[in-house]
Amino acid sequence: MNLIIDYGNTAAKVGIFDQHELKQRHSFNDSLSLENFLKNNLAENVIISSVNVDPHQIIANVLTDGLKIILNPDVPIPINNHYQTPSTLGMDRLAAICGAIKLFPHENTLVINAGTCITYDFVDDQKNYWGGAISPGLNMRFKAVHTFTSRLPLVEPVDNIALIGNSTETSIQSGVANGMTAEINGIIEQYRGKYHDLKVILAGGDGPFFENKLKASIFASPNIVLIGLNSILIYNVNR
């Protein structure tokens, strides 16, 4: 079994894979709960990607005699990385792209990960990764409206928001949610203008919020980063 750890900005997601099949998925909101889980679960091989905590502290709690990988720019990956500043590339973005080529090999694919930030990443049908874009995420936009003004309130996103807000609260909800939806639709449209056979993968904690709001046909994959990390691990085990 492969143990896969994706430690993001707000939570740690853990996947247990039998080769390429995801058998279990867990989520932890603090390092202590994750460490207790790891101490009680054996793994054949393990990989961790972390943007929030020191991965060395986490991986030290994993019991295995197999391969232990902390994902970094020097780890071999099953794609051709053309990003001009690979040392600054988020490992979650890299893992998501590797997940994309596992799901759609030999396809032009755009991965949209709607989390703390929303990221757009493109890999072509020859496994060449070219980069993408980073934009503020849904909750970040709501907080920005409140933080950088003197009187506008902090509001929460709601489903089925009207186009025309009839109060300050609903106007903010309309502007943020509908604006972000229009952004995503516009980005997809621009990519489809260049790549007519484009596959689009939607992931991230806010992915379900946008899943039914987008015009384009998409493939929802909430586990795309875990799938990608597992594919990187298997790629290195087989080298």
Disulfide bonds with the S-S distance in Angstrom:
none
